[in-house]
Amino acid sequence: MSRRDSIAAMAIRYVHGDATAPVGDPPWVLVHIVNDKGGWGKGFVVAISRRWKAPERRYRAWSKGKEDLPFELGETQLVPVAEGCYVANLLGQVGMYARRGVPPIRYEAVRAGLQKVAEFALEENASVHMPRIGCGLAGGSWDEVGAIVEAELRNLDVTVYDYP
């Protein structure tokens, strides 16, 4: 039986831990939010870079137009980092700081990116893992992001990590 067949109704599992060390059996997709300016160096990306070099390297190349995937809001770059483990660089943030009181998060871009993650995870029979994406430096609300996660990843096993 596949992982998706065993999930009756999607419920996000919340755990205390490090999202770069996913629980359960692979394959895994680790999702995080990146910005549209090519900036990488604060927030969850620091933990990713400590563990793997490829996501940052690929993101920086992507931001400079050196990847086939368009560098635009809602796109998701899937980077293999280990056997059965992928990091999803989800472009869901405009800039790095709030402007005129508007946080950098773009909820519709997060929705579009998660749709791509869902398609990939279903093909790979993978579970999805993430911190509370878009709710740190991007300034988003987990009430909104969590609802998007539930809607777009409803047929998948999803774990959200709160770092202790």
Secondary structure, 3 states (H helix, E strand, C coil): CCCHHHCCCCCCEEEECCCCCCCCCCCEEEEEEEECCCCCCCCHHHHHHHHCCHHHHHHHHHHCCCCCCCCCCCCEEEEEEECCEEEEEEEEECCCCCECCECCECHHHHHHHHHHHHHHHHHHCCEEEECCCCCCCCCCCHHHHHHHHHHHCCCCCEEEEECC
